[in-house]
Amino acid sequence: MSEKIYGQSRVDGITLLLYFVLVIFGFLAIYSSSHGTEQFHLDFSTQYGKQIIWIAVSVVVGAALFLIDVRFFEVFSYAFFGFWMLLLFLVIFFGVEVNGARSWFAIGSFRLQPAEFAKFGVALALSRYVSDIDTDMKSLRYQLITAAIIMTPIALIVLQGDAGSGLVFFSFILVLYREGLSGNVLILGIAAVIIAVLTFNFGFVVLVAALVILAGIITAFIYTNTSMLKWVWILALTCIGYSKGVDFAFNHLLQEHQQKRILVMLGLLDDPQGLGYNVNQSKIAIGSGGFWGKGYLQGTQTKGDFVPEQHTDFIFTSIGEEFGWVGSTVVIVVFVLLFMRISMLAERQRSKFSRVYAYCVLSVLFFHFLINIAMTINLAPVIGIPLPFFSYGGSSLISFTALLFLLLRLDANRENELDSYY
């Protein structure tokens, strides 16, 4: 069942199957975490009832994308980007505050989070710009423009007080390596993470002293090589400046709960009854599932609502407790199969726009998957991002569905595209 005919196009059936498997698994987990009885009662006022509505809306939105000419998305990609950036700006002033972040529009009981849909706009704009025949990712000018496309939503979301959701947009950088961005940027990124962690662990003053001493030692050995000596001190001063920026951002831009979550994750703060409570309870729930799990709707941690946000950010704990290592592995395998399939779809595109867009979808979904599951086992700080197709919520489910179904629409039309694979 690899493909099926849609009109005169081909829709990838394997991707569709994997999508519906994940959505169904997600609904079962939400039902367990929000209801917890063996007898099913259809009630649209409950979380699982609302999720049924969001699933239906998502499928309708996804199907509607197949009725639109594919060229529409490429032609108006910058308009989509501008629209969602405008909403990200407006929500700062007119949005409602939820969990310390002003990132939601509310109309009665309906709420919309622009940050989730902004990924769609960035994916389109980035695909349009990178696929332009004049774009050269080895040029500093084009690198700065792509950086602006990625950094604009990050800045606006951070201003909303939701740094976690902003971090997701860094995943778009991975797309650029397929299109010719130098690997040195990745090396710099890894170095930046290392310096940030060292700053958190030892403090800015200690790190400065260590860098100066190290640069001094190197100077003693290469003092006759003035050219190399200059770069040693430029590098040392750059690291010191970056460390100071990290120190300032940590102490003045991040909220207190965000600071503590980073410190808890790095093992620098023990707070099992405070900000470390979620992760601690999550680990207990997953660990209690053992190899086979306790059985569906039999999870004591899930039924007892011991894990906060178990239907959203910590939805994976329900799988771990009720289905154990086996169930968790099955879910992870389904996600990996989806990622592999998207990668295959990307490489068979004849249009560069479609290929770049496919890798945008892959990067966003993979980042969410990796960080969300890592959060539940304390391998990443709790930054409040959903597990794709699993976590409760309309904004995230609709946005992920739109991202994936537009890819299916582009792939279905690939035989009609001019060969622009460069």
C-alpha positions in Angstrom: 0.0 0.0 0.0 2.7 2.5 -1.0 0.5 4.8 -3.1 -3.0 5.4 -4.1 -4.6 7.4 -6.9 -6.0 10.9 -6.1 -7.5 12.2 -9.3 -4.6 11.9 -11.7 -2.0 12.3 -8.9 -0.4 9.8 -6.6 -0.7 10.2 -2.8 1.8 8.3 -0.7 -0.3 5.8 1.2 2.5 4.7 3.6 2.9 8.3 4.9 -0.9 8.5 5.4 -1.0 5.2 7.2 1.8 6.2 9.6 0.1 9.6 10.2 -3.2 7.9 11.2 -1.5 5.3 13.3 0.2 8.1 15.3 -3.0 10.1 15.6 -4.9 7.1 16.8 -2.2 6.2 19.3 -2.3 9.8 20.5 -6.0 9.8 21.0 -5.8 6.6 23.0 -3.2 8.1 25.3 -5.2 11.3 25.7 -8.3 9.3 26.6 -6.3 7.3 29.2 -4.7 10.4 30.7 -7.9 12.5 30.8 -10.6 10.0 31.4 -9.2 6.7 32.6 -12.3 4.4 32.7 -12.7 1.3 30.7 -16.2 2.2 29.4 -16.1 4.8 26.6 -18.5 7.8 26.9 -18.6 10.2 24.0 -18.5 13.7 25.7 -17.3 16.6 23.6 -16.8 18.7 26.7 -13.9 16.5 27.8 -10.3 16.7 26.6 -10.6 13.5 24.6 -13.9 14.7 23.2 -12.4 17.9 22.0 -9.4 16.0 20.6 -11.9 14.1 18.4 -13.1 17.4 17.0 -9.5 18.6 16.4 -8.7 15.3 14.6 -11.7 15.8 12.4 -10.8 19.5 11.7 -7.2 18.5 11.0 -8.2 15.8 8.4 -10.6 18.3 6.7 -7.8 20.9 6.6 -5.4 18.3 5.2 -7.9 17.2 2.6 -8.6 20.8 1.6 -4.9 21.3 0.8 -5.4 18.8 -2.1 -8.0 21.1 -3.7 -5.5 24.0 -4.0 -3.1 24.4 -6.9 0.4 23.6 -5.6 1.8 26.7 -7.2 -0.4 28.8 -4.9 1.8 27.9 -1.9 5.0 28.7 -3.7 3.8 32.0 -5.2 2.3 33.2 -1.9 4.9 31.7 0.5 6.2 35.1 1.6 2.6 36.3 2.2 2.0 33.3 4.5 5.2 34.1 6.3 4.3 37.8 6.7 0.8 36.9 7.9 2.0 34.6 10.7 4.8 37.0 11.7 2.1 39.7 12.0 0.0 37.5 14.3 3.1 36.7 16.4 3.6 40.4 16.9 0.0 41.2 17.6 -0.4 38.4 20.2 2.2 40.1 22.4 -0.3 43.0 22.9 -3.7 41.4 22.4 -3.1 37.8 23.5 -4.0 36.0 26.7 -1.5 34.8 29.2 -1.2 31.0 29.7 1.5 29.5 32.0 3.4 32.8 32.1 3.5 33.3 28.3 1.3 35.7 26.3 1.1 33.5 23.2 -2.6 32.7 22.7 -5.5 34.5 21.0 -8.8 33.7 22.7 -12.3 34.1 21.3 -14.6 32.7 23.9 -13.5 29.1 24.6 -11.6 28.9 21.3 -7.9 29.6 21.5 -5.2 29.9 18.8 -1.5 29.8 19.2 0.2 31.6 16.3 3.6 30.1 17.1 2.4 26.6 16.0 1.3 27.9 12.6 4.3 30.1 12.2 6.3 26.9 11.4 4.2 26.5 8.3 4.9 30.1 7.2 8.7 29.7 7.9 8.8 26.4 6.0 7.2 28.0 3.0 9.3 31.2 3.0 12.6 29.2 3.6 11.7 26.8 0.8 10.9 29.7 -1.6 14.1 31.6 -0.8 16.5 28.7 -0.8 15.1 27.3 -4.0 15.6 30.5 -5.8 18.1 30.0 -8.7 20.3 32.9 -7.5 20.6 31.7 -3.9 24.0 30.4 -2.9 24.2 29.1 0.7 28.0 29.6 0.6 27.5 33.4 0.3 27.4 35.4 3.6 24.6 37.6 2.1 22.3 34.6 1.6 23.2 33.1 4.9 22.2 36.3 6.7 18.8 36.4 4.8 18.0 32.8 5.7 19.1 33.6 9.3 16.6 36.5 9.3 13.8 34.2 8.1 14.5 31.8 11.0 15.3 34.3 13.7 12.3 36.6 13.2 9.8 34.2 14.7 12.2 33.2 17.4 12.6 36.9 18.6 8.8 37.5 18.5 8.1 34.3 20.5 10.7 35.0 23.1 9.1 38.4 23.6 5.9 36.5 24.3 7.7 34.8 27.2 7.7 31.4 25.5 11.4 30.7 24.9 10.8 27.0 24.5 8.5 27.3 21.5 11.0 29.6 19.9 13.8 27.1 20.1 11.9 24.8 17.7 12.6 27.2 14.8 16.4 26.5 15.2 15.6 23.1 13.7 15.2 24.8 10.3 19.0 25.3 10.2 19.4 21.6 9.6 17.6 22.0 6.3 20.3 24.3 5.0 23.1 21.6 5.2 21.3 19.6 2.5 21.4 22.8 0.4 25.1 23.6 0.7 25.6 25.3 4.1 29.1 24.7 5.4 29.5 22.2 8.2 31.6 24.8 10.1 28.3 26.4 11.1 27.3 23.1 12.8 30.7 23.0 14.5 30.2 26.5 15.8 26.8 25.6 17.1 28.2 22.6 19.0 30.9 24.9 20.4 28.3 27.4 21.5 26.4 24.8 23.4 29.5 23.6 25.1 30.5 27.1 26.2 26.9 27.8 27.4 27.0 24.6 29.5 30.4 25.5 31.0 29.1 29.0 31.8 26.1 27.5 33.6 28.3 25.0 35.5 31.3 27.2 36.5 30.0 30.8 36.1 31.2 33.6 33.8 34.2 34.7 35.9 35.7 31.2 36.2 35.2 30.6 32.5 36.9 33.9 31.6 39.9 33.1 33.9 40.2 29.6 32.3 40.1 31.0 28.7 42.7 33.7 29.5 45.0 31.1 31.1 44.6 28.7 28.2 45.3 31.5 25.7 48.3 32.5 27.7 49.7 29.0 27.7 49.2 28.7 23.9 50.9 32.1 23.5 53.9 30.9 25.4 54.4 28.1 22.8 53.6 30.0 19.6 54.6 33.6 20.4 56.9 33.8 17.3 53.9 33.0 15.0 52.2 36.4 15.1 49.5 35.4 12.6 48.3 32.3 14.6 48.7 34.2 17.9 46.3 36.9 16.7 43.6 34.3 15.9 44.1 32.6 19.3 43.2 35.8 21.1 40.4 36.7 18.7 38.9 33.2 19.4 39.4 33.6 23.2 37.8 37.1 23.2 34.9 35.8 21.1 34.3 33.0 23.5 34.4 35.4 26.4 31.9 37.7 24.7 29.6 34.9 23.9 29.8 33.6 27.5 28.9 37.0 28.8 25.9 37.0 26.4 24.8 33.6 27.7 25.2 34.8 31.3 23.2 38.0 30.6 20.4 36.1 28.8 20.2 33.5 31.5 20.0 36.0 34.4 18.0 38.8 32.7 15.9 37.4 29.8 14.8 34.0 31.0 12.1 33.7 33.6 12.9 32.1 37.0 11.2 28.9 36.2 13.0 28.6 32.9 16.4 29.1 34.7 15.6 26.5 37.2 14.5 24.0 34.6 17.9 24.3 32.9 19.7 23.9 36.2 17.6 20.9 37.1 18.3 19.3 33.7 22.1 19.9 34.1 22.0 18.4 37.6 23.0 21.8 39.2 19.8 22.1 41.1 17.8 19.4 43.0 14.2 20.4 43.1 12.1 17.2 43.1 9.1 18.9 44.7 9.3 22.0 42.7 10.2 22.5 39.1 11.8 19.0 39.0 8.5 17.5 40.1 7.1 16.9 36.5 10.2 15.1 35.3 10.6 13.2 38.5 7.0 11.9 38.3 7.4 11.2 34.6 10.5 9.0 35.2 8.5 7.2 37.9 5.6 6.6 35.6 7.7 5.4 32.7 9.9 3.2 35.0 6.8 1.6 36.6 5.6 0.3 33.2 8.5 -2.2 33.1 8.8 -4.3 30.0 5.2 -5.0 29.0 3.4 -2.2 30.9 0.5 -2.3 33.3 -2.1 -2.5 30.5 -4.3 0.1 28.8 -6.2 2.2 31.3 -4.4 0.4 34.2 -1.7 3.0 34.8 -1.8 4.1 38.5 0.3 7.2 37.9 -1.8 8.1 34.9 -5.1 7.5 36.6 -3.9 9.3 39.7 -2.9 12.4 37.7 0.5 12.4 39.3 2.2 13.7 36.2 1.3 17.3 35.5 0.5 18.1 31.8 0.3 14.4 31.1 -2.2 14.9 28.2 0.1 17.6 26.5 3.8 17.9 27.1 4.2 14.6 29.0 1.8 12.4 27.0 4.6 9.9 26.4 4.5 8.9 30.0 1.1 7.3 29.5 2.6 5.1 26.8 5.6 4.2 29.0 3.5 3.3 32.0 0.6 1.4 30.3 2.5 -0.2 27.5 6.0 -0.4 28.9 9.3 -0.7 27.1 7.6 -2.6 24.2 4.9 0.0 23.7 7.3 2.9 23.9 9.6 1.2 21.4 6.7 0.7 19.0 5.8 4.4 19.1 9.4 5.4 18.6 9.7 3.0 15.6 6.6 4.4 14.0 8.0 7.9 14.3 11.3 6.8 12.9 9.5 5.1 10.0 7.7 8.3 9.3 10.9 10.3 9.3 12.6 7.8 6.9 9.6 8.0 4.6 9.6 11.8 4.6 13.3 11.7 3.8 12.6 9.4 0.9 9.8 11.7 -0.3 12.2 14.7 -0.1 14.9 13.0 -2.3 12.5 12.0 -5.0 11.2 15.5 -5.6 11.9 17.1 -9.0 11.3 20.6 -7.7 13.9 22.1 -5.4 11.1 24.0 -3.6 9.3 20.8 -2.8 12.6 19.1 -1.6 13.5 21.9 0.7 10.0 22.0 2.1 10.1 18.3 2.7 13.2 18.7 4.8 11.6 21.6 6.7 8.8 19.2 7.7 11.2 16.5 8.6 13.4 18.9 10.7 10.4 20.3 12.7 8.8 16.9 13.4 12.1 15.4 14.4 13.0 18.2 16.7 9.6 18.0 18.5 9.9 14.2 18.7 13.5 14.3 20.1 13.1 17.0 22.6 9.6 16.0 23.9 10.7 12.4 24.6 14.0 13.6 26.0 12.1 15.9 28.4 10.1 13.0 29.9 13.3 11.2 30.9 15.3 14.3 31.9 17.7 14.4 29.0 16.5 17.8 27.9 15.0 20.8 29.8 11.2 21.1 30.0 10.5 23.7 27.4 6.8 22.9 26.8 6.7 21.6 23.2 4.1 18.9 22.2 4.8 15.5 20.8 3.6 15.6 17.1 0.2 14.0 16.5 0.0 12.8 20.1 -0.3 15.7 22.5 -3.7 17.3 23.2 -4.5 20.5 21.4 -5.9 21.9 18.2 -3.2 24.4 17.2 -0.4 21.8 17.3 -2.4 19.0 15.6 -3.7 21.2 12.8 -0.4 22.8 12.2 1.5 19.4 12.1 -1.2 18.0 9.8 -1.1 20.9 7.5 2.7 20.7 7.3 2.6 16.9 6.4 -0.4 17.0 4.1 1.0 19.9 2.0 4.1 17.7 1.6 1.9 14.9 0.4 0.2 17.3 -2.0 3.6 18.5 -3.4 4.8 14.9 -3.7 1.6 13.9 -5.5 2.3 16.6 -8.1 6.0 15.8 -8.6 5.5 14.2 -12.0 4.0 17.4 -13.3 6.9 19.6 -12.0 9.7 20.8 -14.2 13.0 19.1 -13.4 14.6 21.8 -11.2 16.7 19.5 -9.0 19.9 21.4 -8.4 
